[in-house]
């Protein structure tokens, strides 16, 4: 079974209540994380949606050389939702229609 990696983007400068809205439509609980690479970000706890990994993070990252975009092909997406290896990626996409401010950006399928 191929592994599907989807990315959604949100264009506002501030997430506001988006994590709560996403949690509601996706049926997940977010756990805050922080790393040198990603900075502060949220990860869905447990096995969200039957497996896989959901990560909510900024597209604006910083390192010792300054700032850069995680996904430079999508500069208007200030925040990113990574939906990685979720068994029903198309079901997630359908659920996200309730949050039209989140735009589907790309899909990678790996065998």
N, C-alpha and C positions, 0 to 999 in steps of 0.2 A: 504494500500500500504506500503510495507516495506521501511525502511530508509536504504540507502546504504552509507557506509563510505569507500572511497577508499583513498589509500596513494601511492604516487609516490616519488621516490628518485633520487637525482642528486649527483654524486660522486666527483665532482671537489672541490678543496679547496676554490674557490671563485665563487660567482654567476655570476659575469661579466654581460653580457647583457641578461641573462636568464629571468629576470622579464619582459623585453620588448618583448622577443620572445614568452613567454607564453601568455602575454596579447594579442599579435597579433593572435595567433592560437585559443585562447579561447574566444576572443572578450570581454575582461574585462579591467577594469581600476583598478590598484592597489593603495591602500591608505596605507601609512606607519602608523604603530602602534608600541607601546612599552609597555611592561608590565614587572613586576618583575618576573613573571613565565616564559614567553616565550622570553623575551628580545626583541630586534627589530625584527619585522616581517611585512609582507604585507598581507592585506585582500582585496579581490575583493569587490569593492563598489556596492551598490544597490542589486539587485536580479540577481546575475550572472547566466547565462544560464537557466533562467526561475525559479530560486529559489535556495535555499541552501546556502552554504558558502564555499568559497575557501580561504585557508590560506597557505602562503608560508613562511617557517621559517627554521631556523637552526635545525639540529638534536642534536647539541651540546648545552646543557643547563647548567646553573650554579646556584648553591644556596650556602647557608652558609657553606655547607659541601664540596663544590668543584664542579667539572664538572661531568656531566653524560649525557647519551644519552636519548633523548625522546623515541626513538624506539631502544632499545639495540639489538634486533634481526637483525638489519640492520646497522652494524657499518660502512660499506663503503658508506652509503648514508649520505653525509655531509649536504644536504639540503632536506627538505620534502615539498611536495605539498599535502595538505589535501583537498579532494573533498568530502564535507559532505552534504548529503541530496539533491544533485542535481537531479532533475527529470530524466534526461537522462545521467546517469553515464557512460553508455556504449558509448554514443556519445562523451563524454569528452575523454574517452580512445581512441576512433578513431581519434579525433583531435590531441591528443598528439603523434600520430605516426609521425607527422611532426617534433617532437622534440625527436628523438630517444635516446638522452642522458638522458631523464627522464624515469626511469624504474618503471614499475608497481610493487609495493611491497606487498600490501595486500588489501583485501576487507572484510568488516564486514557488514552483513545484519541483521538488527534488525526489528522484527515485531512490 
